[in-house]
Amino acid sequence: MGLRELWDYRELLYFLTWRDVKVRYKQTALGAAWAIIQPLLMMLVFSLFFGRLGGIKSDGIPYPIFTFCALLPWQLFAHALTESSNSLVANERLITKVYFPRLVVPMAAVLGGLVDFAVAFVVLLLLMAYYGIVPTSAVFALPAFILLAIMTALAVGLWLSALNVKYRDVRYTINFLIQFWMFATPVAYPSSLVPEKWRAFYGLNPMAGVVEGFRWAMLGSKAPGAMLWVSIGVVILMLVGGLYYFRRMEQEFADVV
Amino acid sequence: MTDIAIKCDGLSKQYRIGERESYKALRDVITDAATAPFRRVRSAMRNANGSQVRTPKSEIRNSFWALDDVSFEVKRGEVVGIIGRNGAGKSTLLKILSRITKPTRGHARIHGRVGSLLEVGTGFHPELTGRENIYLNAAILGMRKAEVAKRFDEIVAFAEVEKFIDTPVKRYSSGMYVRLAFAVAAHLEPEILVIDEVLAVGDAAFQKKCLGKIGEVAHGGRTVLFVSHNMEAILRLCDRAVLLEGGAIATHGETAEVVGAYLRTGASQLEIVDLTEAMRGISVRGQALLTAVRMDPLKPHGSWRLPFGEEISFEVEIEAKAKVHQIELGVALNSGRGFEIASCFSSQSLVRSALEPGRYKYSVKYPALRLVPGAYSFGLGLRSDAGFEDYIADAFTIEVVPSELSASFGADSFRGAIVPEARFRLVPIASSLPQTCLT
């Protein structure tokens, strides 16, 4: 799989990630504030329409923090997926002029979202303090869920970025795909809305496992159970498939991009 | 440890014409797949009628071999020049050797870490400072952070940008930008270095410095593959050279011989030289572009081979993409060895004018430029009030062949480049006449 070579290029991975973050913050007037504004506004809208008017139950947790806690991994995923899918095309110059393991490009794009995530995470902690929520020992599982969110984004991003090199239509489907996916993910509603017997099946959407896992780790809601294992299985399958497909396609990238 | 650094065996690379411009839309693939059964039925029916079967679309599209069965070896520590016209396959060869693209057939075996330099400043980001770009670019070229940190001051000093190292490179002049980019690359220390035409940029003094640096690298025992149109540099730096023509090796061996062979091929060009794909200076604006050069077709010799003493004339076609002001054409004449001999601008005889978007042509005539028989290359530049719009260092070549006139005064073996029309008079000097009264 050439993972050894990838390890040799770890510094490049670091620099490309760092470049993406740095340039994004340099070019925007509000910089890091965007990382907070977006989930906060979404939280307000969801709280008003789903929580207040729609009367959606939130497993006994105040609705605003219930949805904000889910928006964090969701935004991390959505950002990582968008960036990684466009990454190969955006780095066309690099790909046609220099050799390095191409995997570095979508990986760096995915990792770039972590900085925004960290900023928004501070807001989550403030909200938790406001609502007086103290995390249980499940909080130690949090890094695993962050990793799972990133792996999900990378798994899909590998497929889409490689496809995007050949078929530029992919770019237009991404926004649509992400919107669609969000409503299929328990961000604005709890997965307990899904009937018990279907819940493991629901885990086929790996982000369902991630989001519920996040709530469990931070807010102490119910543990995700079987759903999570299904999600993990799906992610591993998609990631291995994505790596395989990417590896097979990468020899053509420089000729086609 | 073997003695061979690079061994190419039957390298071939096929490209589909037009592949780079048109991306396949998913739609086409889907409709292709959906209509395929019908096409098959239809063609079967036609076949039954005895009419010709239509070839599927994908096979009509022409493909060409950018490289065709190229085999050679490079020994450890050798410096090998690769020369050839635009489109001869040099860049494709380098891309394969630096693993950017895979050969369609054949394979290359490379022993050692390859550092390739196909472009200066790959990955530079305008928003980042000089310092940041050094680290980023170095990482892209495969240098370790610790290595860069150690040589950081050296890189900055070489680029002569000490004062601006913490300024975003978008505020750099194009010269500074190129210097910094080259400086990073020059401090790369791979076992095998692959360089493509990086010297087409920068001012003369810096080009000289770059060449010096490459020479240093070359003589430091590193294996170097060097692609250039600058024959002077090739002659000076390379132990051996390979001449590519139409994707295949035309000659290879002793540098001087191969360069000689290359210069002789200069005259076999078409009447029109297409410039759209030619190698550009990196900092051109591109609002107006050089598109083609055309030899006067009415000339008896028609081609790019001109008898000594004959008027040199050609047409340069350009295309303005947007409205440009005060446009002027610059023409540089270079010796076959890459020295600039003479240059001039259209504004010497033509008012600089504003151009609406569209296509135009300049006709250029040198009525009395008597070049010593040999090969010459022309560089072209387009300049507007906003700066250089386009620049091609090596646009086309001509060959001046001996004529009766040149033979009459033996100009074929003159050493310079030009036989100027000069007036000579010979008169006796009164005071030097033999005088007897001097004591």
Chai-1 contact restraints between the chains, C-beta under 6 A:
chainA,res_idxA,chainB,res_idxB,connection_type,confidence,min_distance_angstrom,max_distance_angstrom,comment,restraint_id
A,E11,B,A139,contact,1.0,0.0,6.0,A-B,restraint_1
A,E11,B,K145,contact,1.0,0.0,6.0,A-B,restraint_2
A,L12,B,A139,contact,1.0,0.0,6.0,A-B,restraint_3
A,F15,B,L136,contact,1.0,0.0,6.0,A-B,restraint_4
A,F15,B,A139,contact,1.0,0.0,6.0,A-B,restraint_5
A,R19,B,L136,contact,1.0,0.0,6.0,A-B,restraint_6
A,V23,B,H125,contact,1.0,0.0,6.0,A-B,restraint_7
A,V23,B,E127,contact,1.0,0.0,6.0,A-B,restraint_8
A,K26,B,E127,contact,1.0,0.0,6.0,A-B,restraint_9
A,L94,B,G123,contact,1.0,0.0,6.0,A-B,restraint_10
A,K97,B,L118,contact,1.0,0.0,6.0,A-B,restraint_11
A,K97,B,E119,contact,1.0,0.0,6.0,A-B,restraint_12
A,K97,B,T122,contact,1.0,0.0,6.0,A-B,restraint_13
A,V98,B,T122,contact,1.0,0.0,6.0,A-B,restraint_14
A,V98,B,I140,contact,1.0,0.0,6.0,A-B,restraint_15
A,Y99,B,S98,contact,1.0,0.0,6.0,A-B,restraint_16
A,Y99,B,R99,contact,1.0,0.0,6.0,A-B,restraint_17
A,Y99,B,I100,contact,1.0,0.0,6.0,A-B,restraint_18
A,Y167,B,K24,contact,1.0,0.0,6.0,A-B,restraint_19
A,Y167,B,L26,contact,1.0,0.0,6.0,A-B,restraint_20
A,R168,B,Y23,contact,1.0,0.0,6.0,A-B,restraint_21
A,D169,B,A25,contact,1.0,0.0,6.0,A-B,restraint_22
A,D169,B,L26,contact,1.0,0.0,6.0,A-B,restraint_23
A,Q251,B,K102,contact,1.0,0.0,6.0,A-B,restraint_24
A,A254,B,I100,contact,1.0,0.0,6.0,A-B,restraint_25
A,A254,B,T101,contact,1.0,0.0,6.0,A-B,restraint_26
A,D255,B,T101,contact,1.0,0.0,6.0,A-B,restraint_27
